[in-house]
């Protein structure tokens, strides 16, 4: 079974970029960490840029709201960048609007994302992780996804049929690098809760019907 939304991205681009946009291969520019660096990482530093206009701020809200729905429903590759932009909606700058072009360019290059669901053992698998101090103001970000698979962690549903992707900004400040991944676990479990009663039907106790993977830290 496949799920797609083939007209969603073309219709959005026709609204916000009727004259087209330059294609991009990634939704955002990756800034690698500088190991051994003292002080804030480059990715967390706020740029000094003039504020965006009211019209640009409104456009940012339209794009973020539209792509957030699409990213959660069909194309999770957009989600980290969209969630990062959502944190800038209150006080966007001209730099924010410039980087928004890359996100739109990525969506324009890959406008027909599709989820392919394959037969599985209906085992809910949860991949849960977090990045440490990767956003401005000492912000950390949760990451993860839920999918239906088997006891084989390489089952192909893991990459093609994500049920729920996660990429929210964590509301707490952390002093230790190994704390954020464990802080995401309760959120991942709460997200899993609605699926568990349904999955208990084909997998009655004591058979397992959910597995959570958290990286070793």
N, C-alpha and C positions, 0 to 999 in steps of 0.2 A: 504494500500500500504506500502511496506517495502523497505528500501534501506540498502544495506550492501556491504562490500568489502572483501569477505572471504579470498582472497589470499594475501592481501596487507601486513598484519603484518607477516605472515609466510615467505613471500619473503624477507621482510626487515631483519628479524632475521637471515635468512639463509645467508644474505650478511654480517651483522655486528657481529653476534654471531653464527657462524656455529656449535660450540660445545655446544650450549645451554646456558641458563641463569637461575639463581635461580628465582623462582616465587615470586611475591610480591603482597600483597592484596591491596595496595594503590600506586598511582603513585609517591608519595613523602612522606617524614616524616613530620608530622605536629608538629610544635613547638608552643605550646599554649602561649598566651600573659601572661606576669607576671604583674598582676594588682598592681598598687602602686609602681612599679619599677621606680627609677630615672635613667635617662640615656637611651641609646638605648636598644631596645628589643633584645633578643637572635637571633631572626630570621633575624635581619637586620645587624648583625655584620659580617664583612668580616673575613674569616678564613685565618690564615697564613699557606700557603701550597705551595710547589714548583710548578712552572708552568708546564702545560701539554706540551707534545711534539708536534711537528708539525703534526705527524700522528694522535695523539689523538685529536688535534684541528679539523682536517679535519673530523674525525669520528663524533665528536660532531655536526659539521655543517650538515653532512649527516643525522644524526638521527633527529635533530631538524627540518630540512626542510621536511623530510619525515613524521614525526609525526604531524607537524603543519597542513599539508594538510589533513591527516587522521582525526585529532581531529576536525577540522572545518567542515569536510564533514560528518563524521559518529559518532565519539566518543568524545563528549565534555568533558568527565571526564578527559581526558588527557591534556586539553588545559591550565589550570593554571600552571601545572608543565612544560609543553613545553615552554610556554611564559617566565617562570622564567629562563629556560636554555638559551633561546635566548638572554637574557641580559648578559649572561656570555661568549658568543662566541668570543668576542674580546680578552679576557684575561682569558681563562680557566685554572684551576689548577687541581692538582691530586685529590683534594677533589671533584671538579666538576665532574670529570670522575667517581669517586666512587659512587656519588649519581645518576649518569646517569644509573648505573646498576639497580637501583630500578625501574626507569621509564621503562626500557626495560623488567624487570621482570614482571611488571604490564601488559604491552602490551602482553607479552607471555602468561600470565595466562588468559587474556580475549581477545583473538585474533579475535573474530567474533562479534563485536558490530553491532547493527542493529537499525535503526530508523523505528518505526511503525507509519505511519500517519493514523489517524482515521477521519471519517467524522466530520465536525465541521461547525460552522456558519461563517467561514472565517473571524473571528475577530482577528486582529493582536494584540497579547498581548506582552508587553515588560517588563521584570523584570530587573531593573537597580539598581546597588549598587556599592560600592567601599570599599576597605580596606585602612586604614590610617597608613602611615609610616610602612609598612610591608615588605619593601625591603631595601637593603643597600643604603646608601647615601640619606636617608630620602625619599625613593620612596614610592608612593602609587599606588594601582592597581585598575583598573576598573573591574567590573564584571557584567555579565548579559546575558540574552538570549531572543530571539524572537521566538514565536511559534504561530500557528493558533489555536484558541480555540473558546470558547463561553463566555457568560457573567458569567459563573460559573468559579471562579478561580481555582477550584479543577479538572477541566476537564483534563482527562488523557494525552492529548497531551503535557501538560506542562513538563512531565518528560520523554517522549519517542520520541518526534518528534521536536527537536529544529531546527529551520531554521537557525539561526545565533547565535553562542555563542561568548561572548566577554570576554577577560581577558588581555588587554594590560596594559603596564606600563604607568602611567600618566606622562606627560612631565612637570607638574607644581609641585612646592613645596607648601605645605599647612601648615598653622599655627594652624588651628582649625580642630578638629576632625569631625565636621558636614559639612565641605566644600566639601570633595571628592565626596560623593554621588550626590550632585547637579551638580558638574563639569562634571559628566559622562553623564548627560541628553542630552546635545547637540550632543555628539557622538552617543548615542543611537538613537536620532531622525534622524541624518544623515544616519545611517545604515538602518533605517526604510523607508527612502524616496523611494527607488526603488520599494518597495512592494505596496505603497499606491495607485498609479494609477491603478494597477491590481485589488486591493481589492475594489476600488470604483465602479467597474462594478457590482459585485453581491450585493454590499451594497451602493446603491446610496444615496447621501445626501438627507435629513438631518440625515440618519441613521449612527450611529457611526461604524467605522471599524478599530479603533486602540485605545488601552488603554495602558498607561504606569504606572507601579507601582514603586514607589520610597519609600524606608523605611523611617519611621518617625525618625527624628534625633533631 
